[in-house]
């Protein structure tokens, strides 16, 4: 800045100084804003890519943006020490139970595709029809083989006749997920789960904390 410009600068009002700075340096400010925005975006992408679901639970009949801190946070605490980037994923499958056949078909396709590709570990089904459809194709693991005879004897009243699902009542954690809670849900471990031990822990956690027996 020349001496003449310095003299002129000293005569400017605060508003004139701001206008001067903006007129001469606005592209610098714009560039800084773009760089900062890009840096934040890249940081978020990197952070999300490092996140890893330690268990994925699909819930049929749930809200499309459903979350259940009572279920996820409580289970994470139940497990104890887990890595910062690890989390429990609740996947809502938003069926309409016959009110919208197109939406129901889309939800069915979504669930079938994710089940086949081993992206899911546990299913919480909101209708007996959904349960019987999957059970008839041997999609679920047998609970006695997983937990033993004592487990079956303890929970015999809420285990399905095939022994591959628990019939659990509605609970506050499930009510968070569904717009119109059902009286009974079918809780099962998928046969092709890649996180069997964590899935077993979830079943025990659910029975001890969400569905006392």
SVG drawing of the C-alpha trace seen along z (x, -y; Angstrom):
<svg xmlns="http://www.w3.org/2000/svg" viewBox="-54 -11 58 91">
<polyline fill="none" stroke="black" stroke-width="0.4" points="0.0,0.0 1.5,-3.4 1.8,-6.4 -1.1,-8.0 -3.2,-4.9 -2.3,-4.8 -3.5,-8.4 -6.7,-7.6 -7.1,-4.4 -6.8,-6.5 -9.7,-8.7 -12.0,-5.8 -14.9,-5.0 -15.1,-1.4 -17.7,-0.6 -15.6,-2.0 -12.6,0.0 -14.7,3.2 -15.9,2.4 -12.4,1.7 -11.2,5.0 -14.1,6.9 -13.6,5.3 -9.9,6.1 -9.8,9.5 -13.2,11.0 -11.9,13.8 -9.3,14.7 -12.2,15.1 -14.2,17.1 -11.2,19.4 -10.7,19.9 -14.3,20.8 -14.2,23.3 -11.0,24.9 -12.4,25.1 -15.6,26.7 -13.7,29.2 -11.5,30.1 -14.5,30.6 -16.2,32.8 -13.0,34.9 -12.7,35.3 -16.3,36.6 -15.8,39.0 -12.7,40.4 -14.3,40.6 -17.4,42.4 -15.2,44.9 -13.5,45.9 -16.7,46.7 -17.5,50.4 -20.8,52.0 -20.1,54.7 -23.7,55.9 -26.5,55.1 -30.1,55.6 -33.0,55.2 -36.4,54.3 -39.4,54.7 -42.3,52.3 -40.0,49.6 -39.9,45.9 -37.6,45.1 -35.5,42.9 -35.9,45.0 -33.3,45.0 -33.3,46.6 -30.7,45.3 -32.3,47.6 -31.3,50.5 -28.0,49.5 -26.3,47.5 -27.4,50.0 -26.0,52.9 -22.7,51.1 -22.4,50.5 -23.3,54.1 -20.4,55.3 -18.0,53.1 -14.9,51.9 -15.5,51.3 -13.5,49.2 -14.5,45.5 -15.3,46.2 -17.4,49.3 -21.2,49.1 -24.4,51.2 -26.5,50.5 -30.3,50.6 -31.7,51.0 -35.4,50.0 -37.4,51.9 -40.4,49.7 -43.2,52.0 -46.9,50.9 -48.5,54.3 -50.6,54.3 -51.6,50.6 -49.2,49.9 -48.3,53.0 -45.6,51.2 -43.8,50.0 -44.2,53.5 -42.7,55.1 -39.8,52.7 -39.2,53.4 -39.3,57.1 -36.7,56.8 -34.4,54.7 -34.6,57.2 -34.1,60.2 -31.1,58.7 -29.4,57.7 -30.1,61.1 -28.7,63.0 -25.5,60.9 -24.9,61.5 -25.1,57.8 -27.5,58.6 -27.0,60.5 -30.3,60.3 -33.9,59.9 -36.7,58.5 -39.8,59.3 -43.1,57.6 -45.5,60.2 -45.9,64.0 -46.2,64.1 -42.7,62.6 -41.3,65.0 -42.8,68.1 -41.6,67.1 -38.0,66.9 -38.2,69.9 -39.6,72.1 -36.4,71.5 -34.2,72.3 -32.9,68.8 -32.4,68.8 -30.0,70.6 -31.3,73.1 -31.3,71.6 -30.7,74.9 -27.6,75.5 -26.4,72.0 -27.2,71.7 -27.8,75.2 -30.6,77.1 -30.7,74.9 -31.5,71.9 -34.3,73.7 -35.8,74.8 -35.6,71.3 -37.2,69.5 -39.4,72.4 -42.6,70.3 -41.3,67.7 -39.4,69.9 -41.1,70.8 -42.0,74.5 -39.2,74.8 -36.7,73.4 -35.2,70.7 -36.8,67.5 -37.8,65.8 -41.3,64.3 -40.7,61.1 -43.3,58.6 -43.1,54.9 -40.7,52.9 -39.7,49.2 -36.7,49.8 -38.9,51.4 -41.6,48.7 -38.9,46.2 -38.6,47.9 -42.1,48.5 -45.0,46.1 -47.6,48.5 -45.9,51.1 -47.0,54.7 -47.7,57.0 -45.2,59.6 -41.9,59.6 -39.8,62.5 -36.2,62.2 -33.8,64.5 -30.1,64.8 -29.6,65.2 -27.9,68.4 -25.3,66.6 -24.3,64.0 -20.6,63.1 -20.8,61.9 -22.1,64.9 -20.6,64.3 -21.8,60.7 -25.2,61.8 -25.4,64.3 -24.4,61.6 -27.3,59.4 -29.8,62.2 -28.7,62.6 -28.6,58.8 -32.1,58.4 -33.5,61.1 -31.8,59.7 -32.3,56.0 -35.1,55.4 -37.3,58.5 -36.9,59.7 -38.2,63.2"/>
</svg>
